Structure formats: structure tokens, C-alpha cells
Amino acid sequence: MQGEIRLEELTKAFGEVVAVDGIDLNMPPGEFFTMLGPSGCGKTTTLRMIAGFERPTSGRIMLDGSDVAQVPPHRRNVNTVFQSYALFPHLDVAGNVAFGLKYQKLTTEEKRRKVKGILDLVRLSGFEQRKPEQLSGGQQQRVALARALVLTPTVLLLDEPLGALDARLRKSLQVELKAIQHDIGITFVFVTHDQEEALTMSDRVAVMNNGQVEQAGSPREVYEEPKTSFVADFLGVSNLLDADASADGGDCSLRIGERSFRAAQGATQARGEVKAMIRPERIGVEPQGTAGDNRLPGLVERSVFLGGSHELHVRVLGGDLLRATIPNDGRALSVGLEEGTAVTLHLTPEGLRVLTPSQPPRSADAAERPVETAPSM
């Protein structure tokens, strides 16, 4: 199966600024792989290097075993869908989708069949004669997707293609896009800053920061088992606390403020200053005065009804504000949810995770390396 991508020590510098700092990633064929991170983290630059729109300063881009780092874009079997769909306004849907086929040696009937087949796949049958201005934003997005897929690339690159859509349509198309990728079976490399998109669609996610990959893994692994405070804070809602770690028998003991807690997850071998993290859904909310280990008294400052759950903002002893989520499962709650209610928070050892600090970006020595030029053809 084709469509395997391996990035090896890939670096891109713009003058003194290192946008991508020696990253290593493996994207198996047929995988929906997402690069996730804030603006300026290097994800789009990495995508553009895979596409061939940017030349790397150093490193390799392996596509099915061949280094294409210096190969021009039109000679790579990849295609790109951008946030701006760039449809031709004077062409109808069929004309837009068939545009790239004019460079292939196909008969008129073969082109017609390919266009019809790909429009069926993206659920646009019957729209062949409509102009882009007659389509909704979601339909235009699917035309751009069809235009890229009709060329049968081994890899499809998607640069925040849902960014221009409203929230409700984005949710719908997230599911559709994953279904399309599953049906055609080619490698999708998706770039986004939206964590929900990454969790919803991806087989694996790489969280990027300062031009480096902080962590890569399945959505569940990256969410449930973040390795750094940056990943924990960026992906999902998390409570981060300054702590001091020490050994306590075979466990990790955390000193948070004036209290000690036992942590069973993460870098439990760490000692000294660390970050302690716990997700809101992992915090138990109990009546005031409940006794036991790993517990903190607090006062509800805000109670938010979210439909499927209640979110509590609780000011605990020591001054930290923690968020806890209680599912709205129809059962009677054992504690009050009103603002001003005194409660006890249970930070379970299984939910409390020890994190190591995020690594600072490396120096910009890569900027001094000359950018290699493409070999003469």
C-alpha cells in the first residue's frame, strides 16, 4: 500500500527564525494523521514542505521510501486542499473537479466517469452544472476535496480546510471527511489548531510547539497520557498545579501547597519541581468535610450547566481555582452545585498525573545552514 511518509530531522529556517526544528515523524499508509498546535508552531510549514511548496533547510522527506525533499511539487504524488478553496468561478462543479484531468491522457468518457465517481463519493451527485456561487460553504469544501481526490494522489494534504465554516457545519463535515478517508483508504495529513477536529477525525495526532513535536500518538493516548504540561494544557481542559515531587515508598508523593498527594500516573520517577495535572472529569466532588487522602476543601465560585454535564469552578485551600465536571446522568447529586457551596474535591491518585516541563526550543543554528537547491533536471 502506497502513501507512507517519514520525516527525518526535518528543519526549516527563515533567516534567524527556525520554523521547524529537526522533527521526526512516521505516517503509515492509509492513516489519518493530524498535526495540531497553535499559530506559529510550524505545522503549516511542515505541510508545505511535504507538498513541495517549501524547500527544507535540512533533513529528509521520505515518500514510499524515496527522498522527495528536493523534488518539485508537480512530480510528487500528493495533492493539497487549502482553507481557501480557490474554485474557478466561471466553471461549474464538474468543470472545477475535472480541471486537473486535462493534463492526463484520458478520453472524454474516462474523465466523465472519474468526475461522476468522485462526486458520488463526496455526495454531490446532481450538482455537476452548478457554479461555485450557487453552493454553500460546505458544498464548496467538498468540491475542493473532489478536485484533489480525482487525481488519485497517494497522499492528500489538508491545510485547515474547515476553518472558514460555521461551528455546526464543521462538526458535520468532520465526520464526513473521516468517512471519505476511510472509504478511499489513502493517507490524509491534516493541519489544524482545533483540538476537537484532531480528536474527532485522527488515527494519530502530533502536537507541535515551537517548531518541535511535543508528543505524537492516538487521540486517546495524547489526551489521557500527556507527557508535558504544554500538551496537557493545549489538548482539552486540564487543571495544572505547581508541585514538588519526592519518593514515598514505591509511589510518587506530591507536595501541593501545604498538603501531600499521591500520584500514580505520568513521570512518577521525577523529583523536585514538577507540574501536577488532573482533568476535570477525573475530580470527584464530595460533600464538605469528607475525610480521606488526596482531598482538598473548596468553595464553588461558579456553576455552569452544559446540558450533558455540570462544570464547577472551585476555589481550593491555597488559592488555586480548579474545574471539575459532574455528568448529568439523571441521578441525585450528593452535593450542592450552587455558587458559595462548600465542597471537598477528591484528586484520585489514578487521575493525578506528574508532568515534566516542556522542552525549550533549540538554538537557531539551523538558520546558518544553506538551503539546498534542487538538482538540475
C-alpha positions as CSV (number, residue, x, y, z in Angstrom):
1,M,0.0,0.0,0.0
2,Q,1.4,3.4,-1.0
3,G,1.3,6.7,0.9
4,E,3.8,6.2,3.7
5,I,5.5,9.4,4.8
6,R,8.6,9.6,7.1
7,L,10.1,12.9,8.2
8,E,13.7,12.6,9.3
9,E,15.4,15.5,11.2
10,L,13.3,17.9,9.1
11,T,14.3,21.5,9.6
12,K,13.2,24.8,8.0
13,A,14.8,28.1,8.9
14,F,13.7,31.6,7.6
15,G,16.8,33.7,8.3
16,E,17.3,33.7,12.1
17,V,13.9,32.1,12.7
18,V,13.7,28.3,12.9
19,A,10.1,27.4,12.0
20,V,10.6,23.6,12.0
21,D,13.3,22.3,14.3
22,G,14.6,18.8,13.4
23,I,11.3,16.9,13.7
24,D,11.0,13.1,13.2
25,L,7.5,11.7,12.3
26,N,6.2,8.5,10.7
27,M,2.9,8.4,8.9
28,P,1.9,4.9,7.8
29,P,0.0,4.4,4.6
30,G,-3.8,4.8,4.9
31,E,-3.6,6.8,8.1
32,F,-5.5,10.0,9.0
33,F,-2.6,11.9,10.6
34,T,-3.1,15.3,12.2
35,M,-0.6,18.0,13.1
36,L,-2.1,20.1,15.9
37,G,-0.8,23.2,17.5
38,P,-1.1,26.9,18.0
39,S,-0.4,29.5,15.3
40,G,3.4,29.7,14.6
41,C,4.2,26.2,15.9
42,G,5.5,25.0,12.5
43,K,2.6,22.7,11.4
44,T,1.7,24.5,8.2
45,T,5.4,25.0,7.2
46,T,5.8,21.2,7.7
47,L,2.8,20.5,5.5
48,R,4.1,22.9,2.8
49,M,7.5,21.1,2.8
50,I,5.7,17.7,2.3
51,A,3.7,19.3,-0.6
52,G,6.9,20.7,-2.1
53,F,5.9,24.4,-1.7
54,E,8.8,25.0,0.7
55,R,12.3,23.5,0.5
56,P,13.7,22.2,3.8
57,T,16.9,23.7,5.2
58,S,18.0,20.1,6.1
59,G,16.5,16.7,6.7
60,R,14.6,14.2,4.6
61,I,11.0,13.8,3.4
62,M,10.6,10.1,2.6
63,L,7.5,9.3,0.4
64,D,7.2,5.5,0.0
65,G,10.9,5.1,0.6
66,S,12.2,7.8,-1.7
67,D,13.5,11.2,-0.5
68,V,11.4,13.9,-2.2
69,A,12.8,16.8,-0.2
70,Q,14.2,18.4,-3.4
71,V,11.6,17.1,-5.8
72,P,9.3,19.8,-7.3
73,P,5.6,19.7,-6.3
74,H,4.2,18.5,-9.6
75,R,6.4,15.4,-9.5
76,R,5.2,14.3,-6.1
77,N,2.1,12.1,-6.0
78,V,0.4,14.3,-3.4
79,N,-2.3,16.9,-3.6
80,T,-3.4,19.7,-1.3
81,V,-6.7,21.2,-0.1
82,F,-6.4,24.7,1.4
83,Q,-8.6,26.7,3.7
84,S,-9.3,29.0,0.7
85,Y,-10.9,26.6,-1.7
86,A,-9.9,28.7,-4.8
87,L,-12.6,27.3,-7.0
88,F,-12.9,28.8,-10.5
89,P,-16.0,31.0,-10.5
90,H,-16.5,30.7,-14.3
91,L,-16.5,26.8,-14.2
92,D,-19.4,24.6,-12.9
93,V,-18.8,21.9,-10.4
94,A,-17.9,19.3,-13.0
95,G,-15.5,21.7,-14.7
96,N,-13.8,22.5,-11.4
97,V,-13.4,18.8,-10.5
98,A,-12.1,17.9,-14.0
99,F,-9.7,20.7,-14.3
100,G,-6.6,18.8,-13.3
101,L,-7.5,15.9,-15.5
102,K,-6.8,17.8,-18.7
103,Y,-3.1,17.1,-18.1
104,Q,-3.7,13.4,-18.1
105,K,-4.1,11.2,-21.1
106,L,-7.8,10.3,-20.7
107,T,-10.6,10.1,-23.1
108,T,-13.6,12.4,-22.6
109,E,-15.7,9.4,-21.4
110,E,-13.0,8.4,-18.9
111,K,-12.9,11.9,-17.5
112,R,-16.7,12.0,-17.2
113,R,-16.7,8.7,-15.3
114,K,-13.9,9.8,-12.9
115,V,-15.7,13.0,-12.2
116,K,-19.0,11.3,-11.6
117,G,-17.4,8.7,-9.3
118,I,-15.7,11.3,-7.1
119,L,-18.8,13.5,-6.9
120,D,-20.7,10.4,-5.8
121,L,-18.1,9.8,-3.1
122,V,-18.4,13.4,-1.7
123,R,-22.2,13.3,-2.0
124,L,-22.5,16.0,-4.7
125,S,-24.3,14.0,-7.4
126,G,-26.7,16.2,-9.2
127,F,-24.6,19.4,-8.6
128,E,-22.5,19.0,-11.7
129,Q,-23.8,22.1,-13.5
130,R,-23.9,24.5,-10.5
131,K,-21.5,27.3,-10.2
132,P,-19.5,27.9,-7.0
133,E,-21.6,30.9,-6.1
134,Q,-24.7,28.6,-6.0
135,L,-23.1,26.4,-3.4
136,S,-23.0,26.6,0.4
137,G,-19.6,26.7,2.2
138,G,-19.8,23.0,3.0
139,Q,-20.5,22.1,-0.6
140,Q,-17.7,24.3,-1.9
141,Q,-15.4,22.5,0.6
142,R,-16.4,19.1,-0.9
143,V,-15.8,20.4,-4.5
144,A,-12.3,21.3,-3.5
145,L,-11.9,17.9,-1.9
146,A,-13.2,16.2,-5.0
147,R,-10.9,18.2,-7.3
148,A,-7.9,17.0,-5.3
149,L,-9.1,13.4,-5.0
150,V,-9.9,12.9,-8.7
151,L,-6.2,13.0,-9.4
152,T,-5.8,9.8,-7.3
153,P,-2.9,11.0,-5.1
154,T,-1.3,8.6,-2.7
155,V,-1.3,11.4,0.0
156,L,-3.8,14.2,0.5
157,L,-2.7,17.2,2.5
158,L,-5.3,19.4,4.1
159,D,-4.4,22.8,5.5
160,E,-7.3,23.8,7.9
161,P,-9.9,23.1,5.2
162,L,-12.8,23.6,7.6
163,G,-11.6,26.9,9.1
164,A,-13.9,29.1,7.1
165,L,-17.1,27.2,8.0
166,D,-19.5,27.8,10.9
167,A,-19.3,25.6,14.0
168,R,-22.3,23.4,13.2
169,L,-21.2,22.7,9.7
170,R,-17.7,22.0,10.8
171,K,-18.9,19.3,13.2
172,S,-20.9,17.6,10.4
173,L,-18.0,17.7,7.9
174,Q,-15.6,16.4,10.4
175,V,-17.5,13.1,10.4
176,E,-17.9,13.2,6.6
177,L,-14.2,13.8,6.0
178,K,-13.2,10.9,8.1
179,A,-15.7,8.7,6.4
180,I,-14.4,9.7,3.0
181,Q,-10.8,9.0,4.1
182,H,-11.9,5.6,5.3
183,D,-13.7,4.8,2.1
184,I,-10.8,5.7,-0.3
185,G,-8.1,4.4,2.0
186,I,-5.3,6.9,1.2
187,T,-3.1,8.8,3.6
188,F,-4.6,12.1,4.9
189,V,-2.3,14.6,6.6
190,F,-4.4,17.3,8.3
191,V,-3.3,20.5,9.8
192,T,-5.4,22.3,12.4
193,H,-5.3,24.4,15.6
194,D,-8.7,23.0,16.6
195,Q,-8.4,20.2,19.2
196,E,-11.9,18.9,18.6
197,E,-11.1,18.3,15.0
198,A,-8.0,16.5,15.9
199,L,-9.7,14.2,18.4
200,T,-12.7,13.5,16.2
201,M,-11.0,12.6,12.9
202,S,-7.5,11.4,13.5
203,D,-5.9,8.0,13.8
204,R,-2.9,9.7,15.3
205,V,-2.1,13.2,16.4
206,A,1.2,15.1,16.6
207,V,1.1,18.1,19.0
208,M,3.6,20.7,17.9
209,N,5.1,23.7,19.8
210,N,8.0,26.0,18.9
211,G,8.8,24.0,15.7
212,Q,9.1,20.7,17.6
213,V,6.8,17.7,18.2
214,E,5.9,17.6,21.9
215,Q,4.1,14.3,21.6
216,A,2.6,12.0,18.9
217,G,0.1,9.2,19.5
218,S,-3.5,8.2,19.2
219,P,-6.1,10.9,20.2
220,R,-6.9,8.9,23.3
221,E,-3.2,8.4,24.3
222,V,-2.4,12.1,23.8
223,Y,-5.4,13.2,25.7
224,E,-5.3,10.7,28.5
225,E,-1.5,10.5,28.8
226,P,0.1,13.9,28.0
227,K,3.8,13.9,28.6
228,T,4.3,17.6,29.0
229,S,2.4,20.5,30.5
230,F,2.1,22.1,27.1
231,V,0.3,19.0,25.7
232,A,-2.0,18.8,28.8
233,D,-2.9,22.4,28.6
234,F,-3.4,22.7,24.8
235,L,-5.3,19.5,24.3
236,G,-8.6,19.6,26.2
237,V,-9.3,21.2,29.6
238,S,-6.8,20.5,32.4
239,N,-6.0,21.6,35.9
240,L,-2.3,22.4,36.2
241,L,-0.7,22.8,39.6
242,D,2.8,23.6,40.8
243,A,4.1,20.7,42.9
244,D,7.3,19.3,44.4
245,A,7.8,15.6,43.8
246,S,9.5,13.1,46.2
247,A,9.6,9.4,46.8
248,D,7.2,7.7,49.2
249,G,7.8,4.0,49.1
250,G,7.1,2.9,45.6
251,D,4.8,5.8,44.8
252,C,5.3,9.5,43.9
253,S,4.4,12.0,46.6
254,L,3.5,15.5,45.5
255,R,3.6,18.4,47.8
256,I,1.0,20.9,46.6
257,G,0.8,23.9,48.8
258,E,0.7,22.6,52.4
259,R,-0.8,19.2,51.5
260,S,0.6,15.9,50.2
261,F,-0.9,13.9,47.5
262,R,-0.1,10.5,45.9
263,A,0.2,10.4,42.1
264,A,0.1,7.2,40.1
265,Q,0.3,8.5,36.6
266,G,2.9,10.1,34.3
267,A,6.5,10.8,35.2
268,T,6.2,9.4,38.8
269,Q,10.0,8.9,38.9
270,A,10.5,12.7,38.6
271,R,11.9,14.6,41.7
272,G,11.9,18.2,42.6
273,E,9.7,20.9,40.9
274,V,7.1,19.4,38.5
275,K,3.6,20.1,37.3
276,A,0.7,18.1,38.5
277,M,-2.3,17.7,36.1
278,I,-5.8,16.3,36.5
279,R,-8.7,16.5,34.0
280,P,-12.0,18.0,35.3
281,E,-13.8,14.7,34.7
282,R,-11.3,12.9,37.0
283,I,-12.0,15.0,40.0
284,G,-14.5,13.7,42.5
285,V,-16.9,16.3,44.0
286,E,-17.9,15.3,47.6
287,P,-19.8,16.9,50.4
288,Q,-17.9,19.3,52.7
289,G,-15.8,17.5,55.4
290,T,-15.4,14.2,53.6
291,A,-12.3,12.6,55.0
292,G,-9.6,10.7,53.2
293,D,-6.3,11.0,51.3
294,N,-5.9,13.2,48.2
295,R,-8.7,15.5,49.2
296,L,-8.9,19.3,49.3
297,P,-11.6,21.6,50.8
298,G,-13.0,24.3,48.5
299,L,-15.8,26.7,47.7
300,V,-17.9,26.7,44.5
301,E,-17.3,30.1,42.8
302,R,-19.2,29.3,39.6
303,S,-21.6,26.6,38.4
304,V,-22.2,26.1,34.7
305,F,-24.9,23.9,33.2
306,L,-23.6,22.3,30.0
307,G,-26.5,20.1,29.2
308,G,-24.8,16.7,29.4
309,S,-22.8,17.8,32.5
310,H,-22.2,20.4,35.1
311,E,-18.9,22.3,35.3
312,L,-17.9,23.6,38.7
313,H,-15.2,26.2,39.3
314,V,-13.9,25.6,42.8
315,R,-11.5,27.8,44.8
316,V,-9.5,25.4,46.9
317,L,-7.4,25.8,50.0
318,G,-4.2,27.6,48.9
319,G,-5.9,29.8,46.3
320,D,-5.9,27.6,43.2
321,L,-9.1,27.6,41.0
322,L,-9.9,24.0,39.8
323,R,-12.5,22.9,37.3
324,A,-14.5,19.8,38.0
325,T,-17.1,18.1,35.7
326,I,-20.1,16.2,37.1
327,P,-22.1,14.2,34.5
328,N,-25.8,14.9,34.2
329,D,-26.7,11.3,34.4
330,G,-30.1,11.7,36.0
331,R,-29.1,10.5,39.4
332,A,-29.5,12.7,42.5
333,L,-26.3,14.6,43.3
334,S,-24.8,14.1,46.7
335,V,-23.5,17.7,46.8
336,G,-25.0,21.1,46.0
337,L,-24.0,22.9,42.8
338,E,-24.9,26.4,43.8
339,E,-22.3,29.1,44.0
340,G,-21.0,29.5,47.5
341,T,-21.4,25.8,48.4
342,A,-18.5,24.3,50.4
343,V,-17.3,21.0,48.9
344,T,-14.4,18.6,49.1
345,L,-12.5,17.7,45.9
346,H,-11.0,14.2,45.6
347,L,-7.9,14.2,43.4
348,T,-7.6,10.5,42.9
349,P,-4.1,9.0,42.5
350,E,-5.2,7.4,39.2
351,G,-6.3,10.8,37.9
352,L,-3.3,12.8,39.1
353,R,-0.5,12.9,36.6
354,V,3.0,14.1,37.0
355,L,4.3,16.1,34.1
356,T,7.8,17.2,33.1
357,P,8.3,20.7,31.8
358,S,8.1,21.3,28.0
359,Q,11.5,21.4,26.3
360,P,12.6,24.9,25.2
361,P,13.2,25.3,21.5
362,R,16.7,24.6,20.4
363,S,19.1,27.4,19.2
364,A,18.7,28.8,15.7
365,D,22.0,27.3,14.5
366,A,20.0,25.7,11.7
367,A,19.4,29.1,10.2
368,E,23.2,29.2,9.4
369,R,22.9,26.1,7.2
370,P,22.5,26.9,3.5
371,V,19.2,25.9,1.9
372,E,19.9,23.2,-0.6
373,T,18.8,23.7,-4.1
374,A,17.0,21.2,-6.3
375,P,19.2,19.1,-8.5
376,S,19.2,20.1,-12.2
377,M,16.7,18.1,-14.2
